[in-house]
Amino acid sequence: MSAAEAKITSKGQITLPSKLRARLKVGPGDHVVFIEQPDGRIVVRGRSGTLADMRGLLKGRVTGPEGANIEAWIDEARSRALPARSDKKRRSRR
């Protein structure tokens, strides 16, 4: 297990050492999450993006379904999922 040290500024900010940034796979604009464990330890995890951060990434490159097409996609997905569920319900009733 290795250790890394960072100094806290007067504004409460820290600079993560480069080795730690590399290990967490984070860079400028990414987030670091501090998770308190039940035993009091703090676990640090890198978070390099969320689905919300990807919004607009493919804008103009992919055309999505519109109007009735969306409903057709939903109906198709439901039709694939429902038979498996109804079989399970029938079996559990027996």
ZAMARGU-4260 file (C-alpha; in steps of 0.2 Angstrom, whole numbers, plus 5000, padded with zeros to 4 digits):
<rodrens>
0) 5000/5000/5000 | 5007/5017/4995 | 5004/5034/5003 | 5002/5051/4995 | 5001/5068/5003
5) 4993/5084/4998 | 4993/5101/5007 | 4976/5110/5010 | 4975/5128/5004 | 4967/5142/5014
10) 4952/5139/5002 | 4951/5121/5007 | 4957/5115/4991 | 4970/5101/4988 | 4981/5096/4973
15) 4981/5077/4970 | 4999/5071/4967 | 5001/5066/4949 | 5004/5047/4953 | 4987/5047/4962
20) 4978/5056/4948 | 4985/5043/4936 | 4980/5028/4948 | 4962/5036/4949 | 4962/5039/4930
25) 4956/5057/4933 | 4961/5073/4925 | 4955/5091/4923 | 4936/5093/4924 | 4934/5075/4932
30) 4927/5072/4949 | 4934/5063/4964 | 4922/5055/4976 | 4926/5053/4995 | 4917/5039/5003
35) 4916/5036/5022 | 4916/5018/5027 | 4907/5011/5042 | 4924/5009/5051 | 4928/5028/5048
40) 4940/5025/5034 | 4939/5037/5019 | 4939/5029/5002 | 4944/5040/4987 | 4937/5035/4970
45) 4939/5044/4953 | 4923/5048/4943 | 4928/5053/4925 | 4910/5057/4919 | 4892/5053/4921
50) 4878/5049/4908 | 4873/5067/4910 | 4890/5073/4905 | 4888/5064/4889 | 4873/5073/4884
55) 4875/5081/4867 | 4891/5071/4863 | 4883/5063/4847 | 4872/5078/4843 | 4870/5080/4824
60) 4878/5063/4821 | 4864/5051/4826 | 4846/5053/4822 | 4834/5046/4835 | 4816/5040/4833
65) 4802/5053/4833 | 4784/5053/4838 | 4777/5036/4833 | 4794/5028/4831 | 4797/5030/4850
70) 4781/5021/4854 | 4785/5007/4842 | 4802/5005/4850 | 4795/5005/4868 | 4781/4992/4862
75) 4795/4981/4854 | 4805/4981/4870 | 4790/4977/4881 | 4785/4963/4870 | 4802/4955/4871
80) 4802/4957/4890 | 4784/4953/4894 | 4784/4934/4889 | 4798/4930/4901 | 4789/4939/4915
85) 4772/4931/4912 | 4780/4913/4911 | 4788/4916/4928 | 4771/4922/4935 | 4762/4907/4929
90) 4775/4895/4936 | 4774/4903/4953 | 4756/4901/4954 | 4756/4882/4951
</rodrens>
